[in-house]
Each structure stands twice: as C-alpha cells, then as structure tokens.
Amino acid sequence: MAVTYFENQKTFKLDTPNTSYIMGIQDQAGYLLHYYYGKKLNQPDVSHLARTWEPPYTPERNDRDKLSFLDAAPFEYPTGGIGDFREHCLEIRTEGGHNAVELSYRSHSIRRGKQSLPGLPATFGTEADCESLSIILSDELLGLEVELLYTAFTHLDVITRSVKVTNLGTKENVIFLTKVLSACLDMDNQDYSMLSLHGAWARERRMQYRKLGIGRQGVFSERGETSHQDHPFIALTSPNVTQTGGEVYGFHFVYSGNFEAQTGVDQFGVTRTVMGINPYNFCWKLRSGEAFQAPEVVMVYSGEGLGHMTRTYHDLYRNHLIRSAWKDRKRPILINNWEGTYFDFNTEKLLAIARGAAELGIEMLVMDDGWFGNRFDDNRALGDWFVNEQKLPGGLKYLADEINRLGMKFGIWMEPEMVSPDSDLYRAHPDWAIQVPGRRAGLCRNQYVLDLTRPEILEYVWERICAILKSAHIEYVKWDMNRQLADLGSFALESDRQGELYHRYVLAVYELQERLHREFPEILLENCSGGGARFDPGMLYYSPQIWCSDDTDAIERLAIQEGTALIYPLSTIGAHVSDCPNHTVGRITPFETRGHVALAGTFGYELDITRLSQQDRDMIPRQVELYHRYNDLVREGDYYRIASYRENHEFDCWQVVSKDRKQALVTFVQVLGRANYHSRVLRLQGLDPDACYRIQGTDRIFGGDTLMYAGLSMENMWGDFRSGLISLVRVAKNN
C-alpha cells in the first residue's frame, strides 16, 4: 500500500518506489507533526525526530511553555496568530479583527486513486497509479475545517499536496482567508542550498543556487502570472549535488498566477519550506458553508541527484498532467510568420510562405498577430476579434482552404485576455478593463487586461473564440498574454471581495481553456505569455506545449532550455529555428546549430522562408528528416544532462535515451572554439552497461559501460556555435 495509518503510533506513512513521507498526531490537542521525508524506510516509528521528548515538550506535559513548543514543533500545516513565529501556511481574520487559528486532528480517510480539484489543474491517476490520504483538521472556536490532501504515486517518486478550507460556522459567521498556502515541510538543515529558476523577458528560467542560512529566502510573483522573473519551483539540494549524486527535494506549484515559494533556517537550525498562492493582495471572504480550494504542490525527492528528479517530473507531467489529444502524438512541423513579417502581411504573402514551406516538408502555417480588426501594429485593436478582410480577402476560410490544398495545416495566434484602448470593444465597454475606479490604469504594450471574472465578459470572449475557430479549418491556436496585472479593481466585486480578484482571474483563464479543451479537443493549443511568462504546470493541464521564450537565438536558448528541461519534458518546450542575425541579440549562428537546438523541443520555424539563402533552404529537408527520425525518442525518452554551457562557459551537451535503452541521441553544442586542446571526453548516461551500441553512420561500436564510465571522445570543431548529433543504437549484449 502507498498510504498506511498505524493506529498504535498515530502515524501516517506515504510510500513511493524509493521514498517515504511520515507524519503523526501528538499531544491531547491533536497536533499534526512532520517526522520524515527522504529515502524509503521500512518502519514508521521515527516520531523521535519531532523532538517532543525533550524541552519544551508538548503542552500536554508543559503547558507553561506552550509558545516555546509552537515556535519549534515541525508542524505539518502551521498557522498564524498562536505563537509559531516562523512562516505560516494559513492566516485568517475574523469579523472581529482577530487572527488566531489553531488546528487539531479530527479524522482521516484513505482511498485508491486521486480526486480532481474543482476549477483547478492538478495531476491525475487511476486506482492502479496512486493512493490518496485526506486528513481533517479543525479549529472548533472558529468553525473552520482544513482538509489536507496527499497523493502518493505507486510507480513514481512523487507526493502531491493540496488544501481545502471550509467555513462550518454558524450562518452569520464570516472568515477572511488572508493566506492559504498548499504545503509545508520542516526538517533539519543539512547544509542545503536552494535551487531556483530566475530571469526576465527573453532570458527565462536560468538556474541559480543559493546556500541556506539563518533567515528566509525564496521566489515569488505578484504580477498576476507566474512571470518571466521567477518560477514556481524550488529545490533543496545537498552539498555538491550533481546530475547523478546527492539529495534533492523538489517543490513545484501547479498554478498560473501569483505564487510564493520560500525556505529558511530558524534559530534551531531547522529549515521550513512553504509553497502556495502569494498572500500579496489576497483576501478571500468565506461565508458559512463555503469552501476554498488551494492549488496543488508536486514534491519529488531524489537520492540520486538532479537527474532522477528531472526524469520523475518529466514522467509525471507526460502521463499524469497533460490531457491533450496531442500529448503522445508527433506535433506537426510549423512555420510561424511573426519574425518573418511582423504585421506586414496579407493573404498572398502568407500563401507564398506556405508554398515555399510545403515544398520543403513543413506541415503547418501559423498566422501570428495582425489578422484582425484595425491591427497594423501593436498599439490597437486587441479585443476586436473580427477578420481584417483588407489583409485577408475572403477571410480565414479562404486562407485556410488554400493552405490545406497545399497539404498543410493552418493555425492562428490570439490574445483573448486583452483589450487595446484604441479598439471598438474598449470604446463600447471601457469598464470591462481591470482598473481602480477614478484612477487611470497603467498601460503595458499599450493594452489593458479584460476582467474575465465577470460572467458577461468571459462569455463574450468565449463567443469570439468559438466564432473564429468555427469559421475555418483551424488546427492550432497560440494563446498569448503579453502583460502583467496591475491597478487591481473589478466593478463586479464588493469592497470586501476585491482581494479575490487575482485568484478569480486565474480561475477564469482556466475556465476558458477548459472550454477550449472540451469543445475543440483536436486543436493543438500552445500557451504563451510574452514568451515564457506563463510556462507553468497549470498551463500544461490545458496545452501540451508552451512557447519557451521570445528569444529564439540558439545560444541563448541553451541556458533557457536547460533550466526549462530541469522539470519539464522536452515535448512541452516550444522551440523554433529563426532568422539571423537573431532579432533579439543580433547573433549569427549556423543554420545547422539552430536546428539541433530546436530539435530538443517541439521544433518549427520562425522566419520568412521566401527570403532564406539557398544554402539554408537546402538544409530544411534534412532538418525535417531528422525531426521525423528522432521526435518519438525526444518526446518519450529519458533526458540526461551531460554538460552545461552555463557552468563551463564553453560547450553544452544533453542526451535522450529510449525507455527500453535501445536508442539514444546525444546533442553537442560547441559554443566557443578553442586553440591547442585535445578532444573532450563525454561520459554518457542511462545506457545498458551490458550492451553494445553502434554510432549510426559509422562502424564504431562501444560497450554501454565504456560509453558511461570511460566516455566517448568528441573531437574539437572549427569555429564558434558549432554542433553535432550522435545517434546510438543497441546492437548486442556484451559477452
């Protein structure tokens, strides 16, 4: 069993293939305390780790020092206002202005499988995949019930957590939730560092380590989206952790709005890690009988370095989060016209690109921004989702039909959440934008955010999306969101509910995307937010791929895609071959290298194919062939990080190995050439040590053990920004 309750010890034990998570009930007050999380244990009796046997003891034994106990005990779900002066998961305010909340154990239940979270994305699993535990805690004085939800997966080292808070008080009882985080983990600091992902527009998800010390540190977003700047992920890593060795505790938040992920070391050398919705500007009014469901946190423990954590997250998200009909299918190779034309296009220009692309084996044309309303630049017309027939005579149907006649699919870009001040929609409904009454809202990219929390606005947006998608044979949608939320105010919410707007907005986006998933199940949806500002697990629940970054430069993408692939499958990473000099950094990179880097993602093109040099055009059929040859492997295989340009400042290398270990693909990128050096030796990973592998295209055969433990020599290349692929096929077992 994955979840076990030991009655005599009042202990809960959750087991995955290689890990155990243990907690228990102590003291007559029914405190739920955390005991252990790490490598799998055979026995559950580790309650001594809570240190309640030493001063200040529990209040049952030493009530005079209750506050000392509360400020040191390893609470499973800590609360505010009662004497725990560390970070809390739950904070409230009553109508009387009080904030104390103290939780005690009431009951629990264990069930096979995993329940969904209403209105929220979450991982899923069958009765064969996982087992779930529900623990009910309550504050009788407040009439407040807190349900802690846990799921342990039986085939993956994953434990998920979420929280549901219900007001069970009298009819007149109102409680304001000012902070509801989803998970907490207390454990001794073993000289850990915090690994997080940081960046900005065009340089998302760069890996960073910070050594833990006394005090609190973390990552967060207050932008209404997960953001370019920080990511809803942190990991605690043991000293000198590597891809293959050391301990890692990963925490990932399945949410697409404001978040907080924090860890810190207290006065006793204990680290408390918490994760959930950012309490900034959050206040949820909970009337009697109402409940608030917090999003899910995915926890992964690895005793075998970063690589095991990475592959665990990859397998979980591929099989237990993404629901799209496309999740296990090869995606069509697309060409997007954005960097090729920007707003300067019409039907004939798009058809010229499509004809050239079709001849070279590209399978889909995606029409980006500029096809609707008076949209000749990015200063106008968002919200006016009606085809501009000056640009596109005959509308989307004519264009889609012509592209289909070329044997290609057709897709479009939309930004349904936004409105331009210079638009028919805004002129008709200026109050539809999120804003503070009497204050001129700030612009970003000369646009406002529609208040999707209002039913009439959500329905209007949905009607326009449906009308567009039903007007032509559209098989792909790129859903963009190009600014953050600010000037928070909704004309539809009462004054004591304005603090709900951030979260209600995210729920409204989820509702729209759920409708899209349900009504148009065969459409391939790719989420985007100014590049990668909303690349998060919540979005993966609705779309099988997300645009990774607006920076398409192959060298810049090395660090961006390394950080992204740390926790996301390669099949989710939107990656294209773009024009040079690159439109973001001006770098000129070989067309071959651009293709090799994009192969570690969804693969496509972002350029005007009619203006390519003949030399580059001639390479496209070869790249198309490589994609079709290796995409099943890249999409389904196990990912291994061999070397990091971020760390060594010279070269990058990664490897994908099929689940049966019969095939592997190594990608090597020499960023900077070097003079008078010997060849590099690459130690591969994940192969069968008892088998032999042939390097395809050669007669060279090596043992798997040789390739992993001794290594493979990689000759120096002449020049900067050069790359190569090494394809390995298992040919026999070693004698």
N, C-alpha and C positions, 0 to 999 in steps of 0.2 A: 504494500500500500504506500502511496505517496504521502498521505497525511494520516497521522496517528495521534490519538489522545491517550495519555497514560493517567488513568484516574487516580491511582495512589499518589502519584507525584504531582498531579495537576499540571502536567506538562504537555505541550503540543510539539510535535516533531514533523517537519516537512522535508521529504527526501526527493532529490533528483538523482540521475545516474551517478554523480560524483560529489554531490554537496548535501549538507544538512542545514536546516534552519530550525532553531529550537527556542521556545519561549515558555513561560509558565505563570501561574497565578500564585501570588504570595500575599500574606497578611490577611487578617479578617476583613479588611477593607476591599479585598479583591483586586489588588494592583496587578496589572499585566506587565510583566518584565521580560526584557530580551536577555537570552542567555548566550546564544552562539549562532554564528553563520560562517561556514567555511567548508573544508573538506569533509566528506561523508563520515559520520560517526555511527558505530553500531548501537551504542547505548544512548538513551536520552538524558541520563542523570548528570547534567552539568549545571545544576542550579547554583552551585557554589560560585560560579563566575559572576553572579549578580552581587556577591559580597554582602548579602543581608545578614550573614552570620557574624559580621564584625561591626563595630560602631560606625554610624549611629544606630544600627539595627533598623528594624521596621517599626512603625508607630505602634503596632500591637505590643511590642516589647519595650518601646522607649518613646512614649507619646510626647515627652517634654522636648524632644529634638526632632519633631516631625519635619520641620522645614529643612533641617540638615539632610534628612533622608530624601525628601522630594528633590533636593538640589544635587543629588548624587546618584539616585537609582537609575538603572538603564531602562527607562520606560519604552514600551512598545509604541505608544502613541501619546506623547507628552502634551500637556495642556497648560494654559496660562492662568495667572492670577492667584495661584495657590502656594507658590514657594519654589517652583522649579524655575530658576533664573537663567536657564540656558535657552536655546532656541525651542519654540513650541510648534506643534502641528495644528492645534486647534485653539482659537481665541474667539471670544464672543462678547457681546454687550447686551445686557437686558434693557428693557424699557426704563428701569430704574437707574440705569447707568453703571451697573456692576459688571465685572468681567471675570469673576472666578468660575472655573469649571473643573470638577474633579470626577474622573471616570472610574467605575468599578465593574468588574466582570459580572455578567448576568447569565449568559448561556452561550452555546456554540452548536454548530452543525457541520457535518462533513458530507460532501456529495461528489459523485463522479462527474467529470466534465467541467464545463466553465460557463457561467452565465454572462450574458451581454450586459453592457451598461447603457441604459436608455439615453438616446440622444448623443452618445459619445462613441468615438472609435475605441476599440480595445482588441487585444489578441483573443483568439478563439481556439477551442479544442473540443474534441469528442470525448466520450467516456473512456476511450482507449488511450487518449493523449494526455490526460491530466486529471487531477483531483483537486477539489476546492474546499476551503475552510472559511466559515463565517463565524466571527466572534462578536458577540453583542456586549458592548459596554454602555453604561448609562450614568447620568447624573440625576438622581431622583428629585433633588430640590428644584432643578431647572425643568424637569420633564424632558430631558434631552437624551436621545439614544444615538449611539455611534456604532455602526457596523463596520468592522474591519474585514475586508475581503482578501483572501490569499488564494493563489492557484500555484500548485507545483506541477511542472510538466514531467511526464514519466520518461521521455526519450531525450530531453534537452536539459541542460543545467540552468533552468530558468524558473524564477519565482516572481509572480506578478502580485501587485498590491494596489488596492483602491479603498476608498472610504465613502460611506453613506451616512449622512447626518439627518435625523428625523426629530421634529418637534412633537412630542407626545403630551405636551402640557394641556392645560385647560383651554377652552375656546378663546379666552381673552389673552392667552399667553403668546407673546411675540418675542423672538430671539433674533438678534442680528449677528450673523456669522461674519467676523472681520478677518478671519484667516482659517482656511481649511486646506492643509497640505495632505498629501496622499501617502507618504511613507517616512519612516524614521528608522535609523539604525545606530545604536550605541555600541561601541566596542573599544577596547584598549588601543591606543595609538602605537603601532609597531613601526615607527619611523616612516609613516606613509607619506606619499606625495599625492597631490590632486592633479589628475589629467583632465583637461577640458579643451573645448574647441572654440576658437575665437576668430574674429576677422572684421570685415567691413564689406561694403558693396565691392564686388569683383575680386575679393580675396577671402572667401568664406572658409570656415571650419579648419583653421590652422591649429595643429596640436600644440599644447603648452603644458609643461609640468611645473607645479609649484609645491615646494616642500611644506608640509603642515607644521604649524607652530601654534603656540597659545593664541587664542582669538579665533575669529570666524572669517572665512573667505568663501567665495562661491561665484556663481554666474547667474544672470537674471536678464529678463526682458520686461520693459514697461511700455513697449511700443505697440501692443495690440496684436503682435505676431511673434513668432519665435525669434526672428531677426537675423540679419547678416552678422551682427556684432557678437552674439553669444549663442550657444546651442543648448537645448535642454538635456544635456548629458554631462555627467562627471564620472570619474572612476578614481578609486583609491588604489594606489599601486605600491607594492613593497619596494625597498631599495634596490636599485639596479635591475629593475624589471626589464625583460627583453620580450621579443616575439615568442620565445619558446620556454621561458622560465620566469618564475616569480609569481606572486599573488596579485590578483586584480579583482576589485569589487566594482562592477559597472552598474550605473543607475541611469535609466533613460525614461523620459516623460512622454507619454502618448497624448500629446496636446499641441495645439497650434496657436496659442495666444500667450499672454503674459505668464512667465514661469519664474520660479526661484529654485535653485539647486545650491545648497550651502553645506559646508562642512567646517568643523572647527575643533580645537582641542581645549578642554576645560582645565580647571585648577588641579584636577586629579590625573591628568594625562589620558582622559577618555575622549575619543572623538565621536561627535554626534553628527550624522549626515541626514539631511532632510531634503525633500523634493515635493513640489506641488505648484498650485496656482500662486502667482505672486500676489501678496496681500496689498500691494500698492493700489490705492483707489478701489479696493474691493470691499463691498459690504452687501451681504445677501440677507434680505428680510425673510425670515422663516416663521410663517404663521402656524398655528396649531394644526397638526395633521399633514404638514408639508415636509418634503424631504429635499436634501441637496446631495447630488451625486458628484463626487470628485473624480477626476480622470485617473488613469492607470499609470503606475510606475513599473517598469520592467527591470528586474535585478538579475544580474549574471555574476556568478563567482567563478573565477578560473584560478586553479593552482598551477597552470601550465603556461603562464604568460599571456601577453596581449592577444596572440594568435587564436588561442582557444576561445577567448571572449568574443573576438570578431566573428569567428565561424558560428558560434552559438547564436549571436544576434542575427546573422545572415539567415541561418536555417529557420529561426523563429519567424522572422518577418516574411520570408518567402512562403512559408507553409501555414502560418497562423496569424497573419495580419492582413496581407494583401488579398483582396477578394476578386479583383478584376478578372474578366474572361481572358485577359491577355497575360495573366501572371505567369503562366507556363508556356506561353507561345512566343515564337520569334517575332519581334516587332518589325514592321516594315521600315526599310531604309528611307528616311525622309530628307527632303531638301526644303529648308525654310528661307524665305526671301528677305528676311529682315536686314541682315548685314549686307545683302546684295543690292537692295533697292531702297531701304527705309520706306518713306511714304511715297516715293516717286515710282508708282507702278500703275498699270491698267491691265485689262484682260489680255491684250496682245503680248505685253511684257511677261506676264506670268506664264502664258502658254509657250512663249519662246524658251523660258527657263525649263518648263516641263518637258518640252520636246527634247532639248539637249540632255536633260537628266534621264529621261526614259531610254534614250539610245545607249546610255552608259550603265543601265541596270538599277538606277534609283527607282524606288517603288511608290513614293508618295510626295506630293507637293503640299506644303503648308503655307497658307497665306497669312502673313502676320498683320500687325497693326496698320490701319489706314483704309479699310474697306467699307466703312460705314459712315453715315451722317456727313458732316462737313469736315471730315478728318483728314486734313492735308498736312498737319503737324501735330505735336503732342500738347498743344495748348487748347484744344477744343473737342467737342462732340462726344466725349465719353458719356454713355447713357443713352445716346441716340442709336439704338441697335437696329438700324434700317439700312439696307444696302445702298451704297452710293453708286447709282447707275451711270453717273458721269464717268467714273473709273471703270465700272463693271457693267457695260451694257448687257441686258439680258439677265442680270443678277447672278446670284450664286449658283442657281441651277444650270444656267448655260455654261458657266466656267467649270463646274464640277463635271458636267456631262462631257465636255471637251477633254478634260483631263482623264476621265475614265476611259474615253475612246483611245487614249494613248497607252492604256493598260496600267494606269497609275491610280492610286487612291488620292483623296482630297481631304485636307484638314484646314482648320481655321484657328486664329487667335481671338480670344475675348478677354475683357476685363470687367466682368459683370458687377463687381462690388463698388465701382467708382462712378463719379459724375464730374464733368467739367463745368465751371461757371458759365462758359460760353457753349451752352447746349440747349436744345429745345426742352429737354427734361428738366434742367435746373430752372430755366425761366418759368416753366409751368409749376414747379414744385420746389422752391428754394428751401422749404422747411424739411425736405427729405434728406438733406445732408446732416451728418452728425455735427453738432455745434452747441455752444453755450448761448442761450438767449441774450441778445444785446451785445454780444462780442463777435467781431469779425473773425471767423475761423482762419487759421493759418493754412496756406496752400503748400503743397508739395507736388512737383511735376505739374503744377497748375491744375490740381484736381482735388476734389473733396471725396469723403467716404460716405456712401449711402447708409442710412440707418436701417440695416436689414432686420433689426429686431422688431420693427413694425410690420405686422402681417401684410398690410396693403402694399408696402414697398417690396417685401420679399416676393409676394405674388406677382407684382409687375415684372420684377427681374426674371422670375421663373417663366412667365409667359413669353418674354422676349427671347430667352434662351431656347425655349421649345420651338417658337416660330422660326427661328434661324435654323435650328437643327433639322426641322421637318421640311424646310424649303428646298433642300438639295441633298444629294447623297454625300453626307459629311461623315467621315470615319475616324476623325481625330480632332480633339479640342485641346488647345493650350490655354489654360485658365491662369491669367496673370493677376497680380495685386501689387501695384507699384508705389505705394506709400504707407506710412505708419498711421496709427490712430492718435489723435490729439484733440484738444478742445472738446473733451468728452461731455456730451449732453444729448439727451433724447427728449423730444416733445411728447413721447408716448409713456414715459416712466414718471411715476410720482417722485416727489423730492427725496423720500427716504428709500427709493429704489435706484437712484442714479448710479450708485456704486455697483450695480449689477450689469452695467452696460458692456464693459469689456468682455465678460464671460458670455453674456447673451449674444453678443456679436459673433463670437466663435461658434456658438451653438447654431446660429442662423446660417453661417457658412457651411457647417456640417449638414444642415438640413437640405440646403440647395444641392450639395454634392451627393448626398444620399439619393435625392430625387433623380439626379442625373445618372447615377449608378443603376438605379432601379428602372427608369424609363428608357434609357438608351444603353443597355448592357454591353452592346458590341462596340460602342465607341471607345477608342483608346484615349484616355484622359491623361494629360501631363500637367501637373500643377507647377506654378512658377510664381515668384514674388520678387520682381526686380532682379531676377536671377535666383539666388538660393536663400532668400529671407524666410521662406516658409517650407524649408526642406526638413520635415519632421515626421515622426511615426504616425501622427494623427492624419496627415495628408495621404500617407501610403495606404491607409484603410480605404480610401476612395479612388486613388490613382496608383497604377503600378510603377510609375516613374515620375520624377520631378526634375525640372531644369536645375542643374547643379550650380551654375554661376553664369553671369553675363560675360565673364572673362573667358573667352574661348581659346586664348593663347595656350599652345600645348605645354610650354614650360611652366607657366603659371598654374596650369591645371594639375601638374604633378603633386604639389602640396595640397591643393584643394581636393583633388580626388583621393589622395592618401587619407586625409582626415575624414572625408565622407565614407570611404570604404572601411574605415575602422569599425563602423557599426552598421552600415547599410550595404545590402547586396549590390554587386556591380550592375545587375539588371534594372536597378532603380535610378541609376545615375545618368541624367540627360547629358550627353556629350556629343559634340559635333566637330567636324573638320571645317574650319573657317578660312577666310581670305587672309592674305599677307600683303603688306605689313599689317599685323594684327590691329584691329580697330581700337583695342583698349590700351595696349602698351607699345605698339609700333614695331614689335619684333618680327623678324623674318625667320621662319622656321621651315625646314624641308617638308614638302607635302607628305612624304612618306612618314615622317615622325608624327605629324598631326593625325594621320590615320591610325597609327599604332596606339596613340594615347586615347583616341576616341573609341577604339575597339574595347577598352576597359569601361564601357558604358553602353548606352542604348545605340549609339552610332548613327550619325546622319551628317548632313552638310548644311552650312550656313553661309551661302555665297551666291554670287551671280555666275552660274555655270557658263553663260554665253561670253563672259569676259575672261575666262581662265586661259592661261597659256596652254598650248598644245601638249607640252610636256606634262603638266598637271592633269589635264583631261585624260591623257593616256593612262594615268595611274589609277583613275577611279574604277575601271572594271576589275583591276587587280585587288583594290581595297574591298569592293563589293564581294568578290570571290572569297577573300579572307573572312569577311563578316559571316557569310553563309557557311563557311567551313568550321569556324570556331565559336559561333554565337551560342550554340547549345551548351558547350563547355563553359563559356564565360558566364552564361545566365544561371547554370545549375551547379557548377563546380565549387570546390572549396578554395578560398582565397588565402594566399600566403604572402606576407610582405617580406621580401628578401633583403632589400636595401632601401634607404631613404635619402633622396637628394636634400631634403630638409635637414638631415643630420650631417651628411658627409660633404655636402656642397659641390659634389662632382657628378654623381650619377644616381639613377633611380632604377629599381627592379622589383617586379612583383610576379607572382606565379598563380595559375589556376589549375587545380587538379580535379579530374572527374571523380565522382563518388566511388567508383569501382577501382580507381587508381590505374586505369589502363591508358590514360591520356593526360598530358599536361602541356600547358603553354606558358612559356616564360617571356616576359616583355622587359627589354633592357633599353634604357634611355641614357646615353652619354650626353650630359648637359654641357660639360666643358671638356674639350680636348686637352691632353697633357703631353709634355715632351719628355722623352727618355725614361719611360716607365715600362715595367713588364706588364703582361696581361693581368686582368683581375681574375680572381677565383670566386665563383658564385657557389655558395652552399645551398642547394635546393632543399625543399621541404615536402612532406606529405606523400612521398613516393612509397612504393612497396620495396623495402630493403632486400627482399629475397627474389626480386625480379630483375630482368634486364630491359633496358629502354634504348630504342634507336632514335637518334636525332633525324627527323624526317628530312629527306632531300640529300642525305649522306649515307655512308655505310658505317658510321661510327656508332658503336654500341657500348653502353656502360651499365654497370650494375646500379640498382637503385641505391644501395648502400654507398657506393662510390660517389654518386652524384650528391648525396645528402651529407656524408661525413667527410669526404675528401674534397669534393667540389668539382665544378666544371670551369675550365679556363675560358674567359671571354676576351677575345683579342681587342686591342685598342682600335678605335675608329678614327678616321682622319676628319677633323673638324668638330665644331660645336653642334649641339642639338641633333645628334645622330641617334638612330635607334635600330633595334633589330628584334625579331621574334625567334624563339627556339621552340620548336614543336617536338614533343617526346611521345613515343608510342611504345607501350609494353610489348615485348616480343617473346619473352620466355621467362621461366623461373631459373634462378641460379642453381647450379649443381652443388 
